[in-house]
């Protein structure tokens, strides 16, 4: 959940910077914030999701069926949408003055932000309470060992 808090900050930065680009036109500073947030989401969140899938989900699957399959599917969707965002960011990098490219990037970043926020909400309010309810201390230690 602590990692989710950092991710939410990056999502907020992405949202603000992409909105600023759409409203005010291209600026290197705002575009740099978009690039920084995108890099974070691709790298850090990618590692976070991989650790969940390898360490947390298999253990949780022993106790409850269903929620982890939804989370795995959302991880794939998030990864796909991040690739689309990266493509739209590249278009803006190549055509700074293109209002259309900036508008498309803004729309894609908004979609990414919405999907990530919804996903994090599900994990924080549905998945993690299930973990606390069903997993034993031994299972939690196993997850911690696998995630390290």
Secondary structure by P-SEA (a helix, b strand, c coil): caaaaaaaaaaaaaaaaaaaaaaccccaaaaaaaaaaaaaaacaaaaaaaaaacccaaaaaaccccaaaaaaaaaaaaaaaaaaaaaaaaaaaaccccaaaaaaaaaaaaaaaaaaaaaaaaaaccaaaaaaccccaaaaaaaaaaac
